Amino acid sequence: MIYDKSIAEILAGNRGYLVVSVDAGTRETFYKVKGVDAFDRVCDTLRRYSDKSEKAIYLKYIFLPGVNDNKAEVDSFFALATDVKAARVIISSDKPNPHLVNSHVISMAEYFLSKAKEYAIVCETYSNVIENALKLYNPD
């Protein structure tokens, strides 16, 4: 949420990248997931960082069944990803609760991957459950 000049300098010098687990595409869902009304501030901070270095931002999306597992949320997440010129997106499931991944979450993960391909954004999976269900994604 907080812009830090030293991080901006690292990004500007192409000496690193920033991974942010946004897990939402809208302010309302961000609040449900994170418990804080800071979506606009996070987005503004990400834009400021992206101004320092294109492709230095990685955005993570953890699927939470019944919270952010819908097309509208994924579409809004990708609007943010393109806005901040994300170098890659990361898809995951809730690590402590992998049993929450069901057929709906898998279909939404497939949709997520199709959006990554549509926008030509590299996508990684950080979930054995999702990865096994989808068979590793490669944007090539």
N, CA, C and O atoms as a GROMACS GRO file, in nm:
protein
  560
    1MET      N    1   0.081  -0.120   0.000
    1MET     CA    2   0.000   0.000   0.000
    1MET      C    3   0.085   0.126   0.000
    1MET      O    4   0.042   0.231  -0.048
    2ILE      N    5   0.205   0.114   0.054
    2ILE     CA    6   0.288   0.232   0.073
    2ILE      C    7   0.396   0.239  -0.036
    2ILE      O    8   0.466   0.141  -0.062
    3TYR      N    9   0.408   0.354  -0.096
    3TYR     CA   10   0.511   0.377  -0.197
    3TYR      C   11   0.642   0.404  -0.125
    3TYR      O   12   0.648   0.485  -0.033
    4ASP      N   13   0.747   0.335  -0.167
    4ASP     CA   14   0.879   0.349  -0.104
    4ASP      C   15   0.979   0.387  -0.213
    4ASP      O   16   0.995   0.315  -0.311
    5LYS      N   17   1.047   0.500  -0.194
    5LYS     CA   18   1.141   0.549  -0.295
    5LYS      C   19   1.255   0.452  -0.320
    5LYS      O   20   1.303   0.441  -0.433
    6SER      N   21   1.299   0.380  -0.216
    6SER     CA   22   1.410   0.287  -0.236
    6SER      C   23   1.366   0.168  -0.323
    6SER      O   24   1.445   0.117  -0.403
    7ILE      N   25   1.242   0.125  -0.308
    7ILE     CA   26   1.191   0.019  -0.395
    7ILE      C   27   1.180   0.071  -0.538
    7ILE      O   28   1.214   0.001  -0.633
    8ALA      N   29   1.132   0.194  -0.553
    8ALA     CA   30   1.121   0.254  -0.686
    8ALA      C   31   1.257   0.262  -0.753
    8ALA      O   32   1.268   0.239  -0.874
    9GLU      N   33   1.361   0.294  -0.678
    9GLU     CA   34   1.497   0.302  -0.734
    9GLU      C   35   1.547   0.166  -0.779
    9GLU      O   36   1.612   0.154  -0.883
   10ILE      N   37   1.516   0.062  -0.700
   10ILE     CA   38   1.554  -0.074  -0.738
   10ILE      C   39   1.486  -0.113  -0.868
   10ILE      O   40   1.548  -0.169  -0.958
   11LEU      N   41   1.356  -0.084  -0.876
   11LEU     CA   42   1.282  -0.116  -0.998
   11LEU      C   43   1.334  -0.037  -1.117
   11LEU      O   44   1.349  -0.091  -1.227
   12ALA      N   45   1.361   0.091  -1.096
   12ALA     CA   46   1.409   0.177  -1.204
   12ALA      C   47   1.544   0.130  -1.256
   12ALA      O   48   1.575   0.146  -1.374
   13GLY      N   49   1.625   0.072  -1.167
   13GLY     CA   50   1.756   0.021  -1.207
   13GLY      C   51   1.753  -0.121  -1.260
   13GLY      O   52   1.857  -0.182  -1.282
   14ASN      N   53   1.632  -0.175  -1.279
   14ASN     CA   54   1.615  -0.313  -1.327
   14ASN      C   55   1.690  -0.413  -1.241
   14ASN      O   56   1.750  -0.508  -1.291
   15ARG      N   57   1.687  -0.390  -1.109
   15ARG     CA   58   1.757  -0.479  -1.016
   15ARG      C   59   1.662  -0.567  -0.936
   15ARG      O   60   1.703  -0.632  -0.840
   16GLY      N   61   1.537  -0.569  -0.974
   16GLY     CA   62   1.442  -0.652  -0.901
   16GLY      C   63   1.302  -0.638  -0.957
   16GLY      O   64   1.278  -0.568  -1.055
   17TYR      N   65   1.213  -0.706  -0.893
   17TYR     CA   66   1.072  -0.698  -0.931
   17TYR      C   67   0.988  -0.704  -0.805
   17TYR      O   68   1.036  -0.741  -0.698
   18LEU      N   69   0.864  -0.667  -0.820
   18LEU     CA   70   0.772  -0.656  -0.708
   18LEU      C   71   0.658  -0.756  -0.727
   18LEU      O   72   0.591  -0.754  -0.830
   19VAL      N   73   0.637  -0.844  -0.628
   19VAL     CA   74   0.528  -0.940  -0.632
   19VAL      C   75   0.421  -0.894  -0.533
   19VAL      O   76   0.447  -0.880  -0.414
   20VAL      N   77   0.300  -0.871  -0.585
   20VAL     CA   78   0.191  -0.824  -0.501
   20VAL      C   79   0.073  -0.918  -0.515
   20VAL      O   80   0.023  -0.941  -0.625
   21SER      N   81   0.029  -0.973  -0.403
   21SER     CA   82  -0.088  -1.061  -0.404
   21SER      C   83  -0.212  -0.974  -0.390
   21SER      O   84  -0.252  -0.937  -0.279
   22VAL      N   85  -0.271  -0.942  -0.503
   22VAL     CA   86  -0.389  -0.854  -0.505
   22VAL      C   87  -0.516  -0.934  -0.478
   22VAL      O   88  -0.602  -0.890  -0.401
   23ASP      N   89  -0.528  -1.051  -0.540
   23ASP     CA   90  -0.639  -1.145  -0.514
   23ASP      C   91  -0.778  -1.090  -0.544
   23ASP      O   92  -0.878  -1.145  -0.498
   24ALA      N   93  -0.785  -0.982  -0.619
   24ALA     CA   94  -0.914  -0.920  -0.648
   24ALA      C   95  -0.899  -0.829  -0.768
   24ALA      O   96  -0.788  -0.791  -0.808
   25GLY      N   97  -1.013  -0.794  -0.824
   25GLY     CA   98  -1.014  -0.699  -0.934
   25GLY      C   99  -1.099  -0.578  -0.901
   25GLY      O  100  -1.103  -0.481  -0.978
   26THR      N  101  -1.168  -0.583  -0.787
   26THR     CA  102  -1.254  -0.472  -0.747
   26THR      C  103  -1.228  -0.435  -0.601
   26THR      O  104  -1.177  -0.514  -0.522
   27ARG      N  105  -1.265  -0.315  -0.571
   27ARG     CA  106  -1.249  -0.263  -0.435
   27ARG      C  107  -1.327  -0.347  -0.333
   27ARG      O  108  -1.276  -0.378  -0.225
   28GLU      N  109  -1.449  -0.383  -0.368
   28GLU     CA  110  -1.535  -0.459  -0.276
   28GLU      C  111  -1.474  -0.596  -0.245
   28GLU      O  112  -1.470  -0.637  -0.129
   29THR      N  113  -1.428  -0.664  -0.347
   29THR     CA  114  -1.370  -0.797  -0.325
   29THR      C  115  -1.237  -0.786  -0.253
   29THR      O  116  -1.206  -0.870  -0.168
   30PHE      N  117  -1.158  -0.686  -0.285
   30PHE     CA  118  -1.031  -0.665  -0.214
   30PHE      C  119  -1.059  -0.652  -0.064
   30PHE      O  120  -0.988  -0.709   0.017
   31TYR      N  121  -1.161  -0.578  -0.030
   31TYR     CA  122  -1.198  -0.562   0.110
   31TYR      C  123  -1.238  -0.696   0.173
   31TYR      O  124  -1.200  -0.726   0.286
   32LYS      N  125  -1.314  -0.775   0.099
   32LYS     CA  126  -1.354  -0.907   0.151
   32LYS      C  127  -1.233  -0.997   0.175
   32LYS      O  128  -1.226  -1.069   0.275
   33VAL      N  129  -1.138  -0.991   0.083
   33VAL     CA  130  -1.020  -1.079   0.092
   33VAL      C  131  -0.920  -1.028   0.195
   33VAL      O  132  -0.870  -1.106   0.276
   34LYS      N  133  -0.891  -0.900   0.192
   34LYS     CA  134  -0.784  -0.844   0.276
   34LYS      C  135  -0.831  -0.784   0.408
   34LYS      O  136  -0.754  -0.769   0.502
   35GLY      N  137  -0.961  -0.750   0.414
   35GLY     CA  138  -1.014  -0.692   0.538
   35GLY      C  139  -0.979  -0.546   0.558
   35GLY      O  140  -0.993  -0.492   0.668
   36VAL      N  141  -0.935  -0.481   0.451
   36VAL     CA  142  -0.899  -0.340   0.459
   36VAL      C  143  -0.942  -0.272   0.329
   36VAL      O  144  -0.931  -0.330   0.221
   37ASP      N  145  -0.991  -0.150   0.340
   37ASP     CA  146  -1.036  -0.075   0.223
   37ASP      C  147  -0.917   0.000   0.165
   37ASP      O  148  -0.902   0.121   0.186
   38ALA      N  149  -0.831  -0.072   0.090
   38ALA     CA  150  -0.709  -0.011   0.040
   38ALA      C  151  -0.685  -0.040  -0.108
   38ALA      O  152  -0.576  -0.015  -0.159
   39PHE      N  153  -0.786  -0.091  -0.178
   39PHE     CA  154  -0.768  -0.128  -0.318
   39PHE      C  155  -0.721  -0.011  -0.403
   39PHE      O  156  -0.626  -0.024  -0.480
   40ASP      N  157  -0.787   0.103  -0.390
   40ASP     CA  158  -0.750   0.219  -0.471
   40ASP      C  159  -0.607   0.262  -0.441
   40ASP      O  160  -0.532   0.299  -0.531
   41ARG      N  161  -0.570   0.258  -0.316
   41ARG     CA  162  -0.434   0.298  -0.277
   41ARG      C  163  -0.331   0.200  -0.333
   41ARG      O  164  -0.226   0.241  -0.383
   42VAL      N  165  -0.360   0.070  -0.324
   42VAL     CA  166  -0.270  -0.030  -0.380
   42VAL      C  167  -0.255  -0.010  -0.530
   42VAL      O  168  -0.143  -0.014  -0.582
   43CYS      N  169  -0.365   0.012  -0.600
   43CYS     CA  170  -0.360   0.033  -0.746
   43CYS      C  171  -0.279   0.158  -0.781
   43CYS      O  172  -0.199   0.156  -0.874
   44ASP      N  173  -0.300   0.265  -0.707
   44ASP     CA  174  -0.224   0.388  -0.732
   44ASP      C  175  -0.075   0.366  -0.709
   44ASP      O  176   0.008   0.414  -0.787
   45THR      N  177  -0.041   0.294  -0.604
   45THR     CA  178   0.100   0.266  -0.573
   45THR      C  179   0.162   0.179  -0.682
   45THR      O  180   0.275   0.204  -0.724
   46LEU      N  181   0.088   0.079  -0.728
   46LEU     CA  182   0.138  -0.006  -0.837
   46LEU      C  183   0.160   0.076  -0.964
   46LEU      O  184   0.258   0.054  -1.036
   47ARG      N  185   0.071   0.169  -0.993
   47ARG     CA  186   0.090   0.256  -1.111
   47ARG      C  187   0.217   0.339  -1.097
   47ARG      O  188   0.292   0.356  -1.194
   48ARG      N  189   0.240   0.392  -0.979
   48ARG     CA  190   0.362   0.472  -0.957
   48ARG      C  191   0.487   0.388  -0.977
   48ARG      O  192   0.584   0.434  -1.038
   49TYR      N  193   0.486   0.265  -0.927
   49TYR     CA  194   0.600   0.176  -0.947
   49TYR      C  195   0.616   0.140  -1.094
   49TYR      O  196   0.729   0.134  -1.144
   50SER      N  197   0.506   0.117  -1.164
   50SER     CA  198   0.517   0.079  -1.305
   50SER      C  199   0.570   0.193  -1.389
   50SER      O  200   0.629   0.170  -1.495
   51ASP      N  201   0.551   0.316  -1.343
   51ASP     CA  202   0.610   0.431  -1.413
   51ASP      C  203   0.762   0.429  -1.404
   51ASP      O  204   0.830   0.484  -1.491
   52LYS      N  205   0.815   0.366  -1.301
   52LYS     CA  206   0.961   0.360  -1.282
   52LYS      C  207   1.025   0.251  -1.367
   52LYS      O  208   1.138   0.265  -1.413
   53SER      N  209   0.951   0.143  -1.388
   53SER     CA  210   1.005   0.033  -1.466
   53SER      C  211   0.891  -0.055  -1.518
   53SER      O  212   0.820  -0.119  -1.440
   54GLU      N  213   0.875  -0.056  -1.648
   54GLU     CA  214   0.774  -0.144  -1.706
   54GLU      C  215   0.818  -0.288  -1.686
   54GLU      O  216   0.937  -0.320  -1.690
   55LYS      N  217   0.723  -0.373  -1.666
   55LYS     CA  218   0.745  -0.517  -1.654
   55LYS      C  219   0.820  -0.559  -1.527
   55LYS      O  220   0.881  -0.665  -1.524
   56ALA      N  221   0.816  -0.476  -1.423
   56ALA     CA  222   0.880  -0.512  -1.296
   56ALA      C  223   0.777  -0.555  -1.193
   56ALA      O  224   0.811  -0.581  -1.077
   57ILE      N  225   0.651  -0.563  -1.233
   57ILE     CA  226   0.545  -0.596  -1.138
   57ILE      C  227   0.485  -0.732  -1.173
   57ILE      O  228   0.448  -0.759  -1.287
   58TYR      N  229   0.477  -0.817  -1.071
   58TYR     CA  230   0.411  -0.946  -1.082
   58TYR      C  231   0.289  -0.940  -0.991
   58TYR      O  232   0.299  -0.903  -0.875
   59LEU      N  233   0.174  -0.977  -1.044
   59LEU     CA  234   0.051  -0.975  -0.966
   59LEU      C  235   0.004  -1.117  -0.939
   59LEU      O  236  -0.003  -1.200  -1.029
   60LYS      N  237  -0.028  -1.143  -0.815
   60LYS     CA  238  -0.073  -1.276  -0.774
   60LYS      C  239  -0.222  -1.276  -0.746
   60LYS      O  240  -0.278  -1.177  -0.698
   61TYR      N  241  -0.285  -1.388  -0.777
   61TYR     CA  242  -0.429  -1.404  -0.758
   61TYR      C  243  -0.454  -1.539  -0.693
   61TYR      O  244  -0.434  -1.643  -0.756
   62ILE      N  245  -0.497  -1.538  -0.570
   62ILE     CA  246  -0.530  -1.661  -0.499
   62ILE      C  247  -0.681  -1.680  -0.507
   62ILE      O  248  -0.757  -1.596  -0.459
   63PHE      N  249  -0.724  -1.789  -0.568
   63PHE     CA  250  -0.867  -1.816  -0.579
   63PHE      C  251  -0.925  -1.855  -0.444
   63PHE      O  252  -0.877  -1.946  -0.377
   64LEU      N  253  -1.029  -1.784  -0.405
   64LEU     CA  254  -1.103  -1.812  -0.282
   64LEU      C  255  -1.247  -1.841  -0.321
   64LEU      O  256  -1.321  -1.749  -0.357
   65PRO      N  257  -1.288  -1.967  -0.313
   65PRO     CA  258  -1.423  -2.005  -0.357
   65PRO      C  259  -1.532  -1.920  -0.293
   65PRO      O  260  -1.536  -1.900  -0.172
   66GLY      N  261  -1.621  -1.871  -0.381
   66GLY     CA  262  -1.733  -1.790  -0.335
   66GLY      C  263  -1.700  -1.645  -0.308
   66GLY      O  264  -1.787  -1.566  -0.272
   67VAL      N  265  -1.572  -1.609  -0.324
   67VAL     CA  266  -1.530  -1.471  -0.296
   67VAL      C  267  -1.483  -1.402  -0.424
   67VAL      O  268  -1.536  -1.297  -0.461
   68ASN      N  269  -1.384  -1.460  -0.490
   68ASN     CA  270  -1.326  -1.396  -0.609
   68ASN      C  271  -1.320  -1.490  -0.729
   68ASN      O  272  -1.242  -1.467  -0.822
   69ASP      N  273  -1.401  -1.594  -0.726
   69ASP     CA  274  -1.396  -1.694  -0.832
   69ASP      C  275  -1.506  -1.674  -0.936
   69ASP      O  276  -1.590  -1.761  -0.958
   70ASN      N  277  -1.502  -1.557  -1.000
   70ASN     CA  278  -1.600  -1.527  -1.104
   70ASN      C  279  -1.533  -1.447  -1.216
   70ASN      O  280  -1.430  -1.383  -1.196
   71LYS      N  281  -1.594  -1.453  -1.334
   71LYS     CA  282  -1.535  -1.389  -1.452
   71LYS      C  283  -1.521  -1.238  -1.438
   71LYS      O  284  -1.421  -1.181  -1.483
   72ALA      N  285  -1.618  -1.173  -1.378
   72ALA     CA  286  -1.612  -1.028  -1.363
   72ALA      C  287  -1.490  -0.987  -1.280
   72ALA      O  288  -1.422  -0.889  -1.311
   73GLU      N  289  -1.463  -1.063  -1.176
   73GLU     CA  290  -1.348  -1.032  -1.090
   73GLU      C  291  -1.217  -1.056  -1.164
   73GLU      O  292  -1.125  -0.975  -1.156
   74VAL      N  293  -1.210  -1.167  -1.236
   74VAL     CA  294  -1.089  -1.198  -1.314
   74VAL      C  295  -1.068  -1.092  -1.423
   74VAL      O  296  -0.956  -1.047  -1.444
   75ASP      N  297  -1.175  -1.054  -1.490
   75ASP     CA  298  -1.164  -0.951  -1.593
   75ASP      C  299  -1.111  -0.820  -1.535
   75ASP      O  300  -1.024  -0.756  -1.595
   76SER      N  301  -1.161  -0.781  -1.420
   76SER     CA  302  -1.116  -0.658  -1.355
   76SER      C  303  -0.971  -0.669  -1.310
   76SER      O  304  -0.896  -0.572  -1.317
   77PHE      N  305  -0.932  -0.788  -1.264
   77PHE     CA  306  -0.792  -0.812  -1.226
   77PHE      C  307  -0.702  -0.792  -1.347
   77PHE      O  308  -0.595  -0.730  -1.336
   78PHE      N  309  -0.742  -0.843  -1.463
   78PHE     CA  310  -0.660  -0.827  -1.583
   78PHE      C  311  -0.660  -0.683  -1.634
   78PHE      O  312  -0.563  -0.640  -1.697
   79ALA      N  313  -0.766  -0.609  -1.608
   79ALA     CA  314  -0.765  -0.466  -1.641
   79ALA      C  315  -0.655  -0.397  -1.560
   79ALA      O  316  -0.582  -0.313  -1.611
   80LEU      N  317  -0.645  -0.433  -1.432
   80LEU     CA  318  -0.539  -0.378  -1.347
   80LEU      C  319  -0.402  -0.424  -1.396
   80LEU      O  320  -0.309  -0.344  -1.406
   81ALA      N  321  -0.390  -0.552  -1.428
   81ALA     CA  322  -0.261  -0.606  -1.474
   81ALA      C  323  -0.210  -0.533  -1.597
   81ALA      O  324  -0.091  -0.503  -1.608
   82THR      N  325  -0.300  -0.505  -1.691
   82THR     CA  326  -0.257  -0.432  -1.811
   82THR      C  327  -0.228  -0.286  -1.779
   82THR      O  328  -0.136  -0.227  -1.836
   83ASP      N  329  -0.305  -0.229  -1.688
   83ASP     CA  330  -0.286  -0.090  -1.650
   83ASP      C  331  -0.148  -0.068  -1.587
   83ASP      O  332  -0.084   0.034  -1.613
   84VAL      N  333  -0.104  -0.162  -1.505
   84VAL     CA  334   0.026  -0.147  -1.438
   84VAL      C  335   0.139  -0.218  -1.514
   84VAL      O  336   0.251  -0.231  -1.464
   85LYS      N  337   0.106  -0.263  -1.635
   85LYS     CA  338   0.205  -0.328  -1.722
   85LYS      C  339   0.273  -0.445  -1.651
   85LYS      O  340   0.396  -0.457  -1.652
   86ALA      N  341   0.192  -0.531  -1.590
   86ALA     CA  342   0.245  -0.646  -1.518
   86ALA      C  343   0.327  -0.736  -1.610
   86ALA      O  344   0.286  -0.766  -1.722
   87ALA      N  345   0.442  -0.777  -1.562
   87ALA     CA  346   0.529  -0.866  -1.639
   87ALA      C  347   0.475  -1.008  -1.637
   87ALA      O  348   0.492  -1.084  -1.733
   88ARG      N  349   0.410  -1.044  -1.528
   88ARG     CA  350   0.350  -1.176  -1.517
   88ARG      C  351   0.242  -1.176  -1.412
   88ARG      O  352   0.234  -1.088  -1.326
   89VAL      N  353   0.158  -1.277  -1.422
   89VAL     CA  354   0.055  -1.299  -1.322
   89VAL      C  355   0.078  -1.438  -1.264
   89VAL      O  356   0.130  -1.528  -1.331
   90ILE      N  357   0.040  -1.453  -1.140
   90ILE     CA  358   0.059  -1.578  -1.070
   90ILE      C  359  -0.077  -1.623  -1.019
   90ILE      O  360  -0.150  -1.545  -0.957
   91ILE      N  361  -0.110  -1.746  -1.045
   91ILE     CA  362  -0.239  -1.800  -1.001
   91ILE      C  363  -0.212  -1.906  -0.894
   91ILE      O  364  -0.120  -1.987  -0.905
   92SER      N  365  -0.295  -1.902  -0.791
   92SER     CA  366  -0.275  -1.995  -0.681
   92SER      C  367  -0.409  -2.030  -0.616
   92SER      O  368  -0.513  -1.972  -0.648
   93SER      N  369  -0.401  -2.124  -0.526
   93SER     CA  370  -0.516  -2.155  -0.441
   93SER      C  371  -0.473  -2.130  -0.298
   93SER      O  372  -0.355  -2.108  -0.271
   94ASP      N  373  -0.566  -2.134  -0.208
   94ASP     CA  374  -0.537  -2.112  -0.067
   94ASP      C  375  -0.453  -2.229  -0.016
   94ASP      O  376  -0.504  -2.339   0.000
   95LYS      N  377  -0.324  -2.206   0.008
   95LYS     CA  378  -0.231  -2.313   0.045
   95LYS      C  379  -0.277  -2.394   0.167
   95LYS      O  380  -0.268  -2.517   0.165
   96PRO      N  381  -0.326  -2.329   0.274
   96PRO     CA  382  -0.368  -2.410   0.389
   96PRO      C  383  -0.495  -2.492   0.363
   96PRO      O  384  -0.525  -2.585   0.438
   97ASN      N  385  -0.568  -2.458   0.259
   97ASN     CA  386  -0.695  -2.525   0.231
   97ASN      C  387  -0.706  -2.570   0.085
   97ASN      O  388  -0.798  -2.526   0.016
   98PRO      N  389  -0.615  -2.655   0.037
   98PRO     CA  390  -0.621  -2.695  -0.104
   98PRO      C  391  -0.748  -2.772  -0.138
   98PRO      O  392  -0.786  -2.781  -0.255
   99HIS      N  393  -0.814  -2.827  -0.038
   99HIS     CA  394  -0.939  -2.900  -0.062
   99HIS      C  395  -1.052  -2.809  -0.110
   99HIS      O  396  -1.155  -2.857  -0.156
  100LEU      N  397  -1.032  -2.677  -0.098
  100LEU     CA  398  -1.134  -2.584  -0.144
  100LEU      C  399  -1.139  -2.572  -0.296
  100LEU      O  400  -1.233  -2.515  -0.351
  101VAL      N  401  -1.038  -2.624  -0.362
  101VAL     CA  402  -1.036  -2.619  -0.508
  101VAL      C  403  -1.136  -2.722  -0.559
  101VAL      O  404  -1.122  -2.842  -0.536
  102ASN      N  405  -1.236  -2.673  -0.630
  102ASN     CA  406  -1.340  -2.760  -0.685
  102ASN      C  407  -1.348  -2.740  -0.836
  102ASN      O  408  -1.268  -2.665  -0.893
  103SER      N  409  -1.442  -2.803  -0.900
  103SER     CA  410  -1.452  -2.794  -1.045
  103SER      C  411  -1.479  -2.650  -1.091
  103SER      O  412  -1.432  -2.610  -1.197
  104HIS      N  413  -1.554  -2.574  -1.012
  104HIS     CA  414  -1.578  -2.434  -1.050
  104HIS      C  415  -1.448  -2.354  -1.045
  104HIS      O  416  -1.421  -2.276  -1.137
  105VAL      N  417  -1.369  -2.371  -0.941
  105VAL     CA  418  -1.241  -2.300  -0.931
  105VAL      C  419  -1.150  -2.340  -1.046
  105VAL      O  420  -1.081  -2.256  -1.103
  106ILE      N  421  -1.149  -2.468  -1.081
  106ILE     CA  422  -1.067  -2.512  -1.195
  106ILE      C  423  -1.115  -2.446  -1.324
  106ILE      O  424  -1.032  -2.404  -1.405
  107SER      N  425  -1.246  -2.436  -1.344
  107SER     CA  426  -1.295  -2.370  -1.466
  107SER      C  427  -1.259  -2.222  -1.464
  107SER      O  428  -1.229  -2.164  -1.569
  108MET      N  429  -1.260  -2.160  -1.347
  108MET     CA  430  -1.220  -2.019  -1.338
  108MET      C  431  -1.070  -2.004  -1.360
  108MET      O  432  -1.024  -1.904  -1.416
  109ALA      N  433  -0.993  -2.102  -1.316
  109ALA     CA  434  -0.848  -2.100  -1.341
  109ALA      C  435  -0.822  -2.111  -1.491
  109ALA      O  436  -0.733  -2.045  -1.543
  110GLU      N  437  -0.898  -2.194  -1.558
  110GLU     CA  438  -0.886  -2.204  -1.704
  110GLU      C  439  -0.920  -2.070  -1.769
  110GLU      O  440  -0.853  -2.028  -1.864
  111TYR      N  441  -1.023  -2.004  -1.719
  111TYR     CA  442  -1.060  -1.873  -1.772
  111TYR      C  443  -0.947  -1.773  -1.746
  111TYR      O  444  -0.913  -1.694  -1.834
  112PHE      N  445  -0.890  -1.776  -1.627
  112PHE     CA  446  -0.779  -1.689  -1.589
  112PHE      C  447  -0.663  -1.709  -1.687
  112PHE      O  448  -0.606  -1.612  -1.737
  113LEU      N  449  -0.630  -1.834  -1.715
  113LEU     CA  450  -0.520  -1.863  -1.807
  113LEU      C  451  -0.551  -1.816  -1.949
  113LEU      O  452  -0.462  -1.770  -2.021
  114SER      N  453  -0.676  -1.827  -1.989
  114SER     CA  454  -0.714  -1.778  -2.122
  114SER      C  455  -0.699  -1.626  -2.130
  114SER      O  456  -0.660  -1.573  -2.235
  115LYS      N  457  -0.729  -1.557  -2.022
  115LYS     CA  458  -0.712  -1.410  -2.020
  115LYS      C  459  -0.564  -1.374  -2.025
  115LYS      O  460  -0.525  -1.279  -2.093
  116ALA      N  461  -0.481  -1.449  -1.954
  116ALA     CA  462  -0.337  -1.423  -1.958
  116ALA      C  463  -0.284  -1.440  -2.100
  116ALA      O  464  -0.204  -1.360  -2.148
  117LYS      N  465  -0.331  -1.543  -2.166
  117LYS     CA  466  -0.289  -1.565  -2.304
  117LYS      C  467  -0.340  -1.454  -2.395
  117LYS      O  468  -0.268  -1.404  -2.481
  118GLU      N  469  -0.466  -1.414  -2.375
  118GLU     CA  470  -0.524  -1.306  -2.455
  118GLU      C  471  -0.444  -1.177  -2.443
  118GLU      O  472  -0.424  -1.106  -2.542
  119TYR      N  473  -0.398  -1.146  -2.322
  119TYR     CA  474  -0.322  -1.023  -2.299
  119TYR      C  475  -0.171  -1.043  -2.313
  119TYR      O  476  -0.094  -0.949  -2.291
  120ALA      N  477  -0.129  -1.163  -2.349
  120ALA     CA  478   0.013  -1.196  -2.366
  120ALA      C  479   0.093  -1.165  -2.240
  120ALA      O  480   0.202  -1.107  -2.246
  121ILE      N  481   0.038  -1.204  -2.127
  121ILE     CA  482   0.106  -1.189  -1.999
  121ILE      C  483   0.146  -1.328  -1.953
  121ILE      O  484   0.063  -1.419  -1.948
  122VAL      N  485   0.272  -1.345  -1.919
  122VAL     CA  486   0.321  -1.473  -1.869
  122VAL      C  487   0.244  -1.508  -1.742
  122VAL      O  488   0.222  -1.423  -1.656
  123CYS      N  489   0.205  -1.635  -1.732
  123CYS     CA  490   0.130  -1.680  -1.615
  123CYS      C  491   0.200  -1.800  -1.552
  123CYS      O  492   0.240  -1.894  -1.621
  124GLU      N  493   0.214  -1.795  -1.421
  124GLU     CA  494   0.269  -1.906  -1.344
  124GLU      C  495   0.161  -1.961  -1.253
  124GLU      O  496   0.070  -1.889  -1.212
  125THR      N  497   0.172  -2.088  -1.222
  125THR     CA  498   0.081  -2.146  -1.123
  125THR      C  499   0.160  -2.177  -0.997
  125THR      O  500   0.269  -2.234  -1.003
  126TYR      N  501   0.105  -2.140  -0.883
  126TYR     CA  502   0.166  -2.168  -0.753
  126TYR      C  503   0.074  -2.257  -0.672
  126TYR      O  504   0.056  -2.236  -0.552
  127SER      N  505   0.017  -2.354  -0.736
  127SER     CA  506  -0.074  -2.445  -0.669
  127SER      C  507  -0.064  -2.580  -0.736
  127SER      O  508  -0.098  -2.593  -0.853
  128ASN      N  509  -0.020  -2.681  -0.662
  128ASN     CA  510  -0.013  -2.815  -0.720
  128ASN      C  511  -0.150  -2.862  -0.764
  128ASN      O  512  -0.164  -2.930  -0.866
  129VAL      N  513  -0.252  -2.827  -0.688
  129VAL     CA  514  -0.388  -2.870  -0.721
  129VAL      C  515  -0.431  -2.810  -0.854
  129VAL      O  516  -0.477  -2.882  -0.943
  130ILE      N  517  -0.416  -2.679  -0.869
  130ILE     CA  518  -0.455  -2.613  -0.994
  130ILE      C  519  -0.362  -2.656  -1.107
  130ILE      O  520  -0.407  -2.684  -1.218
  131GLU      N  521  -0.233  -2.660  -1.079
  131GLU     CA  522  -0.136  -2.697  -1.182
  131GLU      C  523  -0.163  -2.836  -1.238
  131GLU      O  524  -0.160  -2.857  -1.359
  132ASN      N  525  -0.190  -2.931  -1.150
  132ASN     CA  526  -0.218  -3.066  -1.196
  132ASN      C  527  -0.347  -3.071  -1.277
  132ASN      O  528  -0.357  -3.146  -1.374
  133ALA      N  529  -0.444  -2.992  -1.237
  133ALA     CA  530  -0.571  -2.992  -1.309
  133ALA      C  531  -0.558  -2.925  -1.446
  133ALA      O  532  -0.626  -2.965  -1.541
  134LEU      N  533  -0.473  -2.827  -1.457
  134LEU     CA  534  -0.461  -2.751  -1.581
  134LEU      C  535  -0.348  -2.796  -1.671
  134LEU      O  536  -0.343  -2.761  -1.789
  135LYS      N  537  -0.256  -2.874  -1.617
  135LYS     CA  538  -0.135  -2.913  -1.690
  135LYS      C  539  -0.056  -2.785  -1.718
  135LYS      O  540  -0.110  -2.700  -1.789
  136LEU      N  541   0.055  -2.765  -1.673
  136LEU     CA  542   0.128  -2.638  -1.681
  136LEU      C  543   0.095  -2.551  -1.802
  136LEU      O  544   0.086  -2.599  -1.915
  137TYR      N  545   0.077  -2.423  -1.775
  137TYR     CA  546   0.044  -2.324  -1.879
  137TYR      C  547   0.173  -2.264  -1.933
  137TYR      O  548   0.263  -2.231  -1.856
  138ASN      N  549   0.180  -2.249  -2.061
  138ASN     CA  550   0.294  -2.187  -2.126
  138ASN      C  551   0.240  -2.094  -2.234
  138ASN      O  552   0.178  -2.141  -2.330
  139PRO      N  553   0.262  -1.963  -2.221
  139PRO     CA  554   0.204  -1.868  -2.316
  139PRO      C  555   0.264  -1.874  -2.457
  139PRO      O  556   0.214  -1.807  -2.548
  140ASP      N  557   0.367  -1.952  -2.477
  140ASP     CA  558   0.427  -1.962  -2.611
  140ASP      C  559   0.331  -2.031  -2.697
  140ASP      O  560   0.357  -2.052  -2.815
   0.00000   0.00000   0.00000
